[in-house]
Amino acid sequence: MMNLVHGLKEKCTFAHPLNYIFMSLQILVLAAVVISAVVILIRIHPLLIIFITRLIFGKYNPKYVKTYKNFSGKSPYGYCIKDDFINHIAGFYGKSKATEIHESNAEIIFGSFPFTNKYTRLFDSKGKAYCTNLERNNFFDLKIFGYRDDLVGSDIRSYFFFLDKRFFMGEHLLKMPAKDKIEEFSMILQKKYLGKQLTKSEKFIIKGKNNVLVLFENTGFNLSIKYLHQGDEEINKKLREFWDGSVFEQTLPEISFESELMDKL
């Protein structure tokens, strides 16, 4: 009997260190798992926020692009335009507006995609865009989708502009064209909508009977042909408010040549 009690005491004494070691190992493993989980969470935290934002708002929402930029420093898409959007409508407004305006009896269209259509229909007809701009200003959401195209045997870029999801402007852009190519584009455009060539100017507007303006413009760096739909009053109002709120045009006092010389001589 005494031997049995003594044996049990020895087993219990031996078990205490093993329990302590086992518990210590458990704590260490648990701590390692927690630390690893925290490290992983920190690493995937931006990806998780980006994923949730895209899931909630969609991949073609300015909020998604802004969130993506906040964590990565860049847009998830290649840019169609890198300058300010206001430069792309300047030819229709203010002092930059083309002075030559020719009336057309024809309806002006931009390819086969109707104005005021939503951007989702663009993907159905043309597929995935190779470049995308998504931004939000104080007046509307702006979406721009770009496609590589061929026009009169020239490689061009065609941009589709959407204001609050509705198509309002298209642009064909040809970079650094030769002078004869500019003249060819101008002649064909005028022949299509005016019946014949009426001007040799490198900046003019053709107004169609369906309230679409075509701005032909050689900037010196590229040839731009923009198609602006003005048949929707709500879109017109927002564009005008955007222009007025973004541009300050200073009117300088007129000083005659004679009066200026009188002051200086």
PAFISE-631710 format. One record per residue (C-alpha): residue number from 1; chain; x negated, y negated, z. Coordinates in Angstrom, 3 decimals, padded with zeros to 6 digits, always signed. Layout:
<sites>
[NUM, 'A', [X, Y, Z]] ...
</sites>
This chain:
<sites>
[1, 'A', [+000.000, +000.000, +000.000]] [2, 'A', [-002.764, -002.390, +000.907]] [3, 'A', [-004.479, -001.573, -002.370]] [4, 'A', [-001.316, -002.439, -004.345]] [5, 'A', [-000.938, -005.854, -002.680]] [6, 'A', [-004.587, -006.593, -003.240]] [7, 'A', [-004.234, -005.699, -006.930]] [8, 'A', [-001.244, -008.026, -007.393]] [9, 'A', [-003.124, -010.893, -005.794]] [10, 'A', [-005.998, -010.384, -008.195]] [11, 'A', [-003.630, -010.410, -011.197]] [12, 'A', [-001.940, -013.607, -010.046]] [13, 'A', [-005.266, -015.278, -009.397]] [14, 'A', [-006.393, -014.317, -012.907]] [15, 'A', [-003.134, -015.495, -014.507]] [16, 'A', [-003.357, -019.068, -013.193]] [17, 'A', [-006.402, -020.094, -015.307]] [18, 'A', [-004.895, -018.447, -018.390]] [19, 'A', [-001.627, -020.360, -017.939]] [20, 'A', [-003.517, -023.606, -017.512]] [21, 'A', [-005.602, -022.980, -020.644]] [22, 'A', [-002.498, -021.980, -022.631]] [23, 'A', [-000.604, -025.120, -021.551]] [24, 'A', [-003.603, -027.289, -022.346]] [25, 'A', [-003.798, -025.802, -025.815]] [26, 'A', [-000.089, -026.429, -026.322]] [27, 'A', [-000.503, -030.076, -025.323]] [28, 'A', [-003.479, -030.504, -027.641]] [29, 'A', [-001.616, -028.929, -030.565]] [30, 'A', [+001.442, -031.070, -029.874]] [31, 'A', [-000.709, -034.217, -029.677]] [32, 'A', [-002.418, -033.302, -032.961]] [33, 'A', [+000.965, -032.754, -034.634]] [34, 'A', [+002.293, -036.091, -033.338]] [35, 'A', [-000.829, -037.959, -034.459]] [36, 'A', [-000.715, -036.301, -037.880]] [37, 'A', [+002.969, -037.145, -038.224]] [38, 'A', [+002.299, -040.796, -037.321]] [39, 'A', [-000.577, -041.003, -039.817]] [40, 'A', [+001.547, -039.438, -042.563]] [41, 'A', [+004.469, -041.728, -041.724]] [42, 'A', [+002.231, -044.798, -041.907]] [43, 'A', [+000.930, -043.668, -045.282]] [44, 'A', [+004.304, -042.835, -046.796]] [45, 'A', [+006.148, -045.721, -045.121]] [46, 'A', [+005.815, -048.074, -048.142]] [47, 'A', [+006.781, -045.274, -050.528]] [48, 'A', [+009.789, -044.490, -048.377]] [49, 'A', [+010.970, -048.108, -048.369]] [50, 'A', [+010.419, -048.389, -052.133]] [51, 'A', [+012.310, -045.154, -052.729]] [52, 'A', [+015.265, -046.219, -050.540]] [53, 'A', [+015.412, -049.666, -052.189]] [54, 'A', [+015.457, -048.090, -055.629]] [55, 'A', [+018.091, -045.600, -054.512]] [56, 'A', [+020.375, -048.340, -053.153]] [57, 'A', [+019.945, -051.087, -055.776]] [58, 'A', [+018.764, -049.178, -058.854]] [59, 'A', [+015.464, -049.250, -060.741]] [60, 'A', [+016.458, -052.264, -062.870]] [61, 'A', [+017.250, -054.565, -059.968]] [62, 'A', [+015.024, -057.550, -059.027]] [63, 'A', [+015.180, -056.474, -055.364]] [64, 'A', [+013.519, -053.176, -056.240]] [65, 'A', [+010.770, -054.956, -058.200]] [66, 'A', [+010.196, -057.435, -055.374]] [67, 'A', [+009.905, -054.628, -052.816]] [68, 'A', [+007.514, -052.727, -055.080]] [69, 'A', [+005.373, -055.856, -055.530]] [70, 'A', [+005.261, -056.511, -051.785]] [71, 'A', [+003.527, -053.185, -051.187]] [72, 'A', [+001.542, -052.677, -054.393]] [73, 'A', [+000.872, -056.235, -055.567]] [74, 'A', [+002.199, -055.539, -059.062]] [75, 'A', [+005.393, -054.750, -060.938]] [76, 'A', [+006.394, -051.136, -061.574]] [77, 'A', [+006.827, -052.095, -065.247]] [78, 'A', [+004.621, -053.642, -067.897]] [79, 'A', [+005.540, -057.284, -068.501]] [80, 'A', [+007.252, -058.429, -071.695]] [81, 'A', [+006.507, -062.092, -070.977]] [82, 'A', [+003.927, -063.416, -068.526]] [83, 'A', [+004.853, -067.085, -068.748]] [84, 'A', [+007.913, -068.726, -067.223]] [85, 'A', [+011.248, -067.842, -068.782]] [86, 'A', [+012.089, -071.530, -069.130]] [87, 'A', [+009.482, -071.797, -071.898]] [88, 'A', [+011.544, -069.364, -073.952]] [89, 'A', [+014.638, -071.570, -073.971]] [90, 'A', [+012.865, -074.937, -074.195]] [91, 'A', [+013.385, -075.044, -077.965]] [92, 'A', [+017.147, -075.227, -077.378]] [93, 'A', [+017.088, -077.906, -074.670]] [94, 'A', [+015.666, -081.311, -073.813]] [95, 'A', [+012.816, -083.002, -075.616]] [96, 'A', [+011.475, -079.705, -076.914]] [97, 'A', [+014.656, -079.070, -078.879]] [98, 'A', [+014.173, -078.635, -082.616]] [99, 'A', [+015.313, -081.758, -084.482]] [100, 'A', [+016.280, -079.936, -087.696]] [101, 'A', [+019.625, -078.165, -087.283]] [102, 'A', [+021.271, -076.501, -090.279]] [103, 'A', [+024.865, -075.246, -090.275]] [104, 'A', [+025.653, -071.780, -091.617]] [105, 'A', [+028.974, -070.277, -092.656]] [106, 'A', [+027.692, -066.817, -091.749]] [107, 'A', [+027.869, -064.996, -088.437]] [108, 'A', [+024.414, -064.609, -086.940]] [109, 'A', [+023.513, -061.361, -085.206]] [110, 'A', [+020.444, -059.907, -083.521]] [111, 'A', [+019.929, -056.506, -085.084]] [112, 'A', [+022.865, -054.217, -084.388]] [113, 'A', [+023.256, -054.964, -080.677]] [114, 'A', [+026.273, -057.222, -079.937]] [115, 'A', [+025.951, -060.246, -077.665]] [116, 'A', [+027.491, -060.032, -074.140]] [117, 'A', [+026.930, -056.250, -074.096]] [118, 'A', [+025.547, -054.840, -070.852]] [119, 'A', [+021.942, -053.705, -070.662]] [120, 'A', [+022.840, -050.064, -070.027]] [121, 'A', [+024.195, -049.845, -073.582]] [122, 'A', [+020.842, -051.010, -074.907]] [123, 'A', [+019.187, -047.830, -073.636]] [124, 'A', [+021.886, -045.748, -075.302]] [125, 'A', [+021.124, -047.290, -078.700]] [126, 'A', [+017.365, -047.953, -078.521]] [127, 'A', [+016.063, -045.687, -075.780]] [128, 'A', [+013.570, -046.603, -073.070]] [129, 'A', [+011.935, -050.041, -073.290]] [130, 'A', [+008.146, -050.277, -073.411]] [131, 'A', [+008.131, -053.420, -071.236]] [132, 'A', [+010.461, -054.925, -068.640]] [133, 'A', [+010.842, -058.197, -066.720]] [134, 'A', [+013.220, -058.371, -063.757]] [135, 'A', [+013.579, -061.523, -061.701]] [136, 'A', [+016.073, -063.489, -059.671]] [137, 'A', [+016.317, -067.302, -059.684]] [138, 'A', [+018.766, -069.618, -057.937]] [139, 'A', [+021.335, -069.230, -060.704]] [140, 'A', [+021.306, -065.683, -062.078]] [141, 'A', [+019.569, -062.330, -062.398]] [142, 'A', [+017.356, -062.152, -065.478]] [143, 'A', [+016.443, -058.918, -067.218]] [144, 'A', [+014.191, -058.658, -070.275]] [145, 'A', [+013.542, -055.428, -072.168]] [146, 'A', [+011.053, -055.164, -075.011]] [147, 'A', [+010.705, -052.830, -077.989]] [148, 'A', [+008.139, -052.485, -080.733]] [149, 'A', [+009.753, -052.952, -084.105]] [150, 'A', [+009.068, -053.423, -087.804]] [151, 'A', [+010.344, -056.449, -089.702]] [152, 'A', [+009.531, -057.146, -093.359]] [153, 'A', [+006.565, -054.786, -093.110]] [154, 'A', [+005.130, -056.529, -090.029]] [155, 'A', [+004.686, -055.084, -086.555]] [156, 'A', [+006.646, -057.255, -084.149]] [157, 'A', [+007.969, -057.188, -080.620]] [158, 'A', [+011.685, -057.569, -080.061]] [159, 'A', [+012.914, -058.796, -076.671]] [160, 'A', [+016.460, -058.533, -075.303]] [161, 'A', [+017.399, -061.064, -072.598]] [162, 'A', [+020.233, -060.353, -070.134]] [163, 'A', [+021.831, -062.848, -067.773]] [164, 'A', [+023.657, -061.085, -064.935]] [165, 'A', [+023.605, -057.861, -067.005]] [166, 'A', [+025.006, -059.485, -070.199]] [167, 'A', [+023.019, -059.869, -073.402]] [168, 'A', [+022.691, -063.559, -074.328]] [169, 'A', [+019.416, -063.958, -076.232]] [170, 'A', [+017.149, -061.953, -078.515]] [171, 'A', [+013.658, -062.775, -079.718]] [172, 'A', [+011.383, -061.454, -082.453]] [173, 'A', [+007.735, -062.237, -081.756]] [174, 'A', [+004.870, -061.957, -084.223]] [175, 'A', [+001.442, -062.763, -082.810]] [176, 'A', [-000.979, -064.948, -084.754]] [177, 'A', [+000.583, -064.523, -088.207]] [178, 'A', [-001.021, -065.812, -091.423]] [179, 'A', [+000.491, -068.922, -092.989]] [180, 'A', [+001.911, -067.010, -095.949]] [181, 'A', [+003.615, -064.610, -093.542]] [182, 'A', [+005.229, -067.525, -091.685]] [183, 'A', [+006.491, -068.943, -094.975]] [184, 'A', [+007.858, -065.541, -095.975]] [185, 'A', [+009.780, -065.120, -092.720]] [186, 'A', [+011.159, -068.662, -092.987]] [187, 'A', [+012.303, -068.183, -096.582]] [188, 'A', [+014.034, -064.851, -095.885]] [189, 'A', [+015.757, -066.188, -092.749]] [190, 'A', [+017.064, -069.251, -094.574]] [191, 'A', [+018.141, -067.227, -097.588]] [192, 'A', [+020.093, -064.843, -095.356]] [193, 'A', [+022.011, -067.483, -093.411]] [194, 'A', [+021.891, -070.618, -095.604]] [195, 'A', [+021.894, -069.088, -099.070]] [196, 'A', [+018.669, -070.835, -100.031]] [197, 'A', [+015.622, -072.483, -098.514]] [198, 'A', [+016.481, -075.949, -097.205]] [199, 'A', [+013.352, -076.789, -095.229]] [200, 'A', [+009.645, -076.054, -095.096]] [201, 'A', [+009.414, -077.080, -091.462]] [202, 'A', [+007.916, -074.550, -089.079]] [203, 'A', [+010.432, -075.436, -086.371]] [204, 'A', [+014.154, -075.554, -087.068]] [205, 'A', [+017.524, -074.236, -085.874]] [206, 'A', [+020.276, -072.523, -087.830]] [207, 'A', [+023.721, -072.600, -086.228]] [208, 'A', [+026.101, -069.777, -087.184]] [209, 'A', [+029.876, -069.967, -087.227]] [210, 'A', [+029.996, -067.509, -084.326]] [211, 'A', [+028.200, -069.956, -081.953]] [212, 'A', [+024.815, -068.253, -082.266]] [213, 'A', [+021.720, -070.408, -082.759]] [214, 'A', [+018.554, -069.154, -084.446]] [215, 'A', [+015.397, -071.019, -083.496]] [216, 'A', [+012.495, -070.528, -085.912]] [217, 'A', [+009.279, -071.761, -084.323]] [218, 'A', [+005.571, -071.479, -085.053]] [219, 'A', [+003.765, -072.272, -081.806]] [220, 'A', [+000.285, -071.979, -083.267]] [221, 'A', [-000.296, -068.779, -081.315]] [222, 'A', [+002.689, -066.767, -082.488]] [223, 'A', [+005.803, -066.905, -084.613]] [224, 'A', [+008.968, -066.775, -082.554]] [225, 'A', [+012.500, -066.279, -083.867]] [226, 'A', [+015.051, -066.581, -081.048]] [227, 'A', [+018.787, -065.905, -081.237]] [228, 'A', [+020.813, -067.669, -078.527]] [229, 'A', [+024.477, -066.841, -078.051]] [230, 'A', [+026.524, -069.875, -076.974]] [231, 'A', [+029.978, -068.335, -077.190]] [232, 'A', [+030.330, -067.682, -073.449]] [233, 'A', [+031.030, -070.736, -071.281]] [234, 'A', [+029.941, -069.073, -068.045]] [235, 'A', [+026.547, -068.129, -069.492]] [236, 'A', [+026.161, -071.602, -071.044]] [237, 'A', [+026.890, -073.241, -067.681]] [238, 'A', [+024.349, -071.125, -065.805]] [239, 'A', [+021.638, -071.713, -068.418]] [240, 'A', [+022.253, -075.457, -068.349]] [241, 'A', [+022.148, -075.518, -064.543]] [242, 'A', [+018.944, -073.482, -064.613]] [243, 'A', [+017.393, -075.868, -067.139]] [244, 'A', [+018.461, -079.011, -065.270]] [245, 'A', [+017.287, -077.570, -061.963]] [246, 'A', [+013.905, -076.446, -063.274]] [247, 'A', [+012.777, -079.256, -065.546]] [248, 'A', [+012.041, -082.881, -064.771]] [249, 'A', [+011.751, -084.942, -067.912]] [250, 'A', [+010.295, -088.353, -067.228]] [251, 'A', [+011.323, -091.194, -069.505]] [252, 'A', [+008.366, -093.505, -069.993]] [253, 'A', [+009.039, -097.223, -070.541]] [254, 'A', [+008.567, -098.314, -074.127]] [255, 'A', [+005.612, -100.657, -074.598]] [256, 'A', [+005.165, -102.347, -077.917]] [257, 'A', [+001.822, -102.310, -079.699]] [258, 'A', [+001.674, -106.118, -079.674]] [259, 'A', [+002.418, -106.552, -075.978]] [260, 'A', [-000.173, -103.926, -075.041]] [261, 'A', [-002.835, -105.693, -077.089]] [262, 'A', [-001.862, -109.041, -075.561]] [263, 'A', [-002.599, -107.645, -072.122]] [264, 'A', [-005.909, -106.103, -073.093]] [265, 'A', [-007.418, -108.754, -075.419]] 
</sites>
